[in-house]
Amino acid sequence: MIARPVKALSSLVAVLLAAACTNSFEIPIETPILPKLDVGAFQRVLVAGFIAGGTEDVDGNLETTRLLRSQLRTKSQLRVIDSDVLPLVDVAAEGRDSGGAATAPPPIKEEKDLEAYEHVFANVEYWKKIGEEYQQPLIVTGTVMFTPLQRNSIVQREQEVYDSFGRRRVVPVRTYMERKGFSLDGRFIFIDGRSGATLHSESFGEQILYNANQTTPALSSYFELMDRLIPTFLSTLSSQKIKGTRILLQ
């Protein structure tokens, strides 16, 4: 009757001694992620400009072009071309009616308004001409919609409560709250400057919401949302590395 407990105790002691003699080491690792688009045929990249809309508080065309060029200079092997931002809204307006006269497309307030401009990305001859002007680079363009949001939603927060003896505790409370913020939606379109043909297209969408009484500049929200999208954009063109750690036992 005593032998079985003694045997179990001996096994437990052996396990504890083995654990005590085991050292653990945390080592950093990097996992490479291959790019979605093979850009080996290009040495230069032109971030040409974007069809942008939503709010007038932020120039989505200019800000997105500047930001992507800056990121590519430091995180891509392609040489970034410095040039004026293309006025793609004006390009889309040229020759829209049968008489060849330019007609102004509607203002871009909602995502459905982009339909009047989508044809510019399929204009192979236009993009081939742009490619010839800049020595046939990879061309980056697309659409950007930066739109104000206002929503009512249930938010959970912590609240202090006291019982009849004056003892304090914190409980979660769900309240209905008005919130406001912005959404950032659109597409990155990658065009072959040699042929004018589209090589790859990738849609994106992010949102950010704040308490109704919080004042956040539109430009700050734009950069915060773009910061979430930049890794996805860069992973299309070049290999990226995900950093992490692993535990080794010795």
C-alpha positions, 0 to 999 in steps of 0.5 A: 500500500505504501509502495505505490505512493512512494513510487509516484513521489519518486517520479515527481521528484525526477521530473522536477529535477529534470526541469530544474536542470533545463535551461531555456533560451529565447532566440529571434527569428525572421520569416521571409514573405515572398512578394506578390508581384515579380518586379525583376524586369523593372529598375524604376517605379513611378507612383503616378497619382490617384483618383481620390475623393471623399472629404476635401479636408485631405488631398488623397491624391497628393498625400498618398503619392507622397507617402508611397514614394517615401516608403519605396525610397527606404524599403524597396530596391526600385529607384523612385521617380520624382515627378509631378502628380498626374491629374487623373481626374482631368485625364478621365474627363477628356473626350467623354462625349461623342463630340470629343469635347471634355465634360466634367465628371461628377464630384467624388463623394461616395465610392459609387462616384468612382465608376465615372473614372474607372475607364482611365485605368484601362487606357493602355495607350495612355499608360504606355505613353506615360511609360515611354516618357519615364523610361518604362518603369513600373507604374503605381496608381489607383483610387483612394476614398477617405470618407468621414464616418458617424455611427452609433454603437455599443461600447463597453467601459469599466465603472466603479460601484460600491456595495452597502458596506462601502466595498469598491469593485469595478464592473463592465458596463455596456453603453450606447454611444455616438462615435465618429471617424473616417474610412479609407478605401480604394485600390492599388493598381500596378501597371507595366510601363512598357506595355500599358497593361495592368499587372496587378490590382489589390483592394484595401479598406480600413476604418477608425472611430473615436468618441464623439467628443474627441477632436482628431484632425483628418490628416492625422487619421489619414496617416494612422489608417495608411500606416496599417496599409503600408505593409500590405502595399510593400509586400506586393513589390518586395519580400518582407520579413516577419520578426518573432521569437522561439524558445529553445530548451537545453 
